[in-house]
Amino acid sequence: MGAILSPTALAAELAAQQATGLKVALANGHFDLLHVGHVRYLTAAAQEGDLLVVAINADDSVERLKGPGRPIVPAAERAEMLAALSVVDYVTVFDGDTPAPLLTALEPDVHCKGTDYGTPENVPEFAVVKAYGGRTALVGDPKDHSTTELIASAKHLAED
């Protein structure tokens, strides 16, 4: 099982790991309801480095970005589920609506984002990652799955 660490503890751990030559890949997102798209994204992200860090948005951030009633699953539980995946080495919960400050603090070798961005340059944090010498990679399959669609389907089924 992967370790769930605070951003501060994770920064120290990753610095030690990178000093030994290990490459760190970081994937981030809400991961509110874990689905196959998430698993494919994380599996592909893990192939970009020796260690995979998953950074998840804190609950207040998910609510601001996704709306009232979100997240459905609290951050501590989302972190626990993600840490249980065999491809995940570390999980952290970050405050704020963007992982840019976390990326600056951790300096992962590769920042992994979904294919829906089209090109690495379209990822909002691309310049942040490039500035410290990291690389941005688009990974996973086409974005054919979403938590929002799962919620809508469940609501529709509940109404029938």
C-alpha positions as CSV (number, residue, x, y, z in Angstrom):
1,M,0.0,0.0,0.0
2,G,1.2,3.5,-0.9
3,A,2.0,6.0,1.9
4,I,-0.3,8.9,2.6
5,L,1.9,11.9,3.5
6,S,1.4,15.6,4.0
7,P,2.9,17.8,1.3
8,T,5.8,18.8,3.7
9,A,6.7,15.2,4.6
10,L,6.3,14.1,1.0
11,A,8.8,16.8,-0.1
12,A,11.5,15.5,2.2
13,E,10.8,11.9,1.2
14,L,10.9,12.6,-2.6
15,A,14.1,14.6,-2.3
16,A,15.8,11.6,-0.6
17,Q,14.4,9.3,-3.3
18,Q,15.5,11.6,-6.2
19,A,19.0,11.9,-4.6
20,T,19.4,8.1,-5.2
21,G,18.5,8.6,-8.9
22,L,14.9,7.5,-8.8
23,K,12.5,9.4,-11.2
24,V,9.2,10.7,-9.7
25,A,6.0,11.0,-11.7
26,L,3.1,13.0,-10.2
27,A,-0.5,12.7,-11.3
28,N,-3.2,14.9,-9.8
29,G,-6.9,15.3,-9.7
30,H,-10.1,15.1,-7.7
31,F,-10.7,11.3,-7.9
32,D,-14.1,11.8,-6.3
33,L,-15.6,8.5,-7.4
34,L,-12.8,6.1,-8.6
35,H,-13.5,4.7,-12.1
36,V,-11.8,2.9,-14.9
37,G,-10.6,6.1,-16.5
38,H,-8.7,7.0,-13.3
39,V,-7.2,3.6,-13.1
40,R,-6.0,3.8,-16.7
41,Y,-4.6,7.3,-16.1
42,L,-2.7,6.3,-13.0
43,T,-1.4,3.1,-14.6
44,A,0.0,5.1,-17.5
45,A,1.4,7.7,-15.2
46,A,3.3,5.1,-13.2
47,Q,5.1,4.1,-16.4
48,E,6.6,7.6,-16.6
49,G,8.8,7.3,-13.5
50,D,10.1,4.9,-10.9
51,L,7.7,6.3,-8.2
52,L,4.2,7.6,-8.6
53,V,2.8,10.3,-6.5
54,V,-0.9,11.1,-6.6
55,A,-2.0,14.5,-5.4
56,I,-5.6,15.0,-4.7
57,N,-7.6,18.2,-4.3
58,A,-8.8,19.0,-0.7
59,D,-12.5,18.8,-0.1
60,D,-13.1,22.6,-0.2
61,S,-11.3,22.8,-3.5
62,V,-13.4,20.1,-5.1
63,E,-16.5,21.9,-3.9
64,R,-15.4,25.1,-5.4
65,L,-14.4,23.5,-8.7
66,K,-17.2,21.0,-9.1
67,G,-20.1,22.6,-7.2
68,P,-22.3,22.0,-4.2
69,G,-22.6,18.4,-3.1
70,R,-19.0,17.5,-4.2
71,P,-16.9,15.8,-3.2
72,I,-19.1,12.7,-2.6
73,V,-16.1,10.9,-1.0
74,P,-14.0,12.9,1.6
75,A,-10.3,13.5,0.9
76,A,-9.1,11.1,3.6
77,E,-11.1,8.2,2.0
78,R,-10.1,9.2,-1.5
79,A,-6.5,9.1,-0.4
80,E,-6.9,5.7,1.2
81,M,-8.5,4.2,-1.9
82,L,-5.7,5.6,-4.2
83,A,-3.0,4.5,-1.8
84,A,-4.4,0.9,-2.1
85,L,-3.7,0.8,-5.8
86,S,-0.6,-1.2,-6.6
87,V,0.8,1.5,-9.0
88,V,0.6,4.3,-6.4
89,D,3.6,4.9,-4.1
90,Y,2.6,8.1,-2.4
91,V,-0.6,10.1,-2.0
92,T,-1.0,13.6,-0.7
93,V,-3.9,16.0,-0.3
94,F,-3.2,19.6,-1.4
95,D,-5.0,22.9,-0.7
96,G,-5.9,25.3,-3.4
97,D,-7.4,24.9,-6.8
98,T,-4.2,24.2,-8.7
99,P,-1.3,21.9,-8.0
100,A,1.2,24.6,-9.2
101,P,2.5,25.4,-5.6
102,L,2.8,21.7,-4.9
103,L,4.7,21.0,-8.1
104,T,7.1,23.8,-7.2
105,A,7.6,22.3,-3.7
106,L,8.0,18.7,-4.8
107,E,9.6,19.1,-8.3
108,P,8.6,15.8,-9.7
109,D,10.5,14.8,-12.8
110,V,7.3,14.3,-14.7
111,H,3.9,15.9,-14.2
112,C,1.3,13.6,-15.8
113,K,-2.1,14.9,-17.0
114,G,-4.9,13.3,-19.0
115,T,-5.0,13.2,-22.8
116,D,-7.9,15.7,-22.9
117,Y,-5.4,18.5,-22.8
118,G,-4.3,17.7,-26.3
119,T,-0.6,18.7,-25.9
120,P,1.6,19.1,-22.9
121,E,1.8,22.9,-23.6
122,N,-2.0,23.1,-22.9
123,V,-1.6,21.9,-19.4
124,P,-2.1,24.9,-17.1
125,E,1.0,24.0,-15.0
126,F,3.3,23.4,-18.0
127,A,5.3,26.6,-17.5
128,V,5.7,25.8,-13.7
129,V,7.1,22.3,-14.5
130,K,9.3,23.5,-17.3
131,A,10.8,26.3,-15.0
132,Y,12.3,23.8,-12.6
133,G,13.4,21.5,-15.4
134,G,10.6,18.9,-15.3
135,R,8.6,17.4,-18.1
136,T,4.8,17.3,-18.7
137,A,3.4,14.1,-20.1
138,L,-0.1,13.3,-21.4
139,V,-1.1,9.8,-20.3
140,G,-4.1,7.5,-20.2
141,D,-6.8,6.7,-22.7
142,P,-9.2,9.2,-24.2
143,K,-11.4,10.8,-21.6
144,D,-14.5,8.6,-22.1
145,H,-15.3,8.3,-18.4
146,S,-16.1,11.0,-15.8
147,T,-17.3,11.2,-12.3
148,T,-19.8,13.8,-13.3
149,E,-21.3,11.4,-15.8
150,L,-21.4,8.6,-13.2
151,I,-23.3,10.9,-10.8
152,A,-25.8,12.0,-13.5
153,S,-26.4,8.3,-14.4
154,A,-26.9,7.4,-10.7
155,K,-29.4,10.3,-10.3
156,H,-31.2,9.2,-13.4
157,L,-31.5,5.6,-12.2
158,A,-32.7,6.8,-8.8
159,E,-35.5,8.9,-10.4
160,D,-36.8,5.9,-12.4
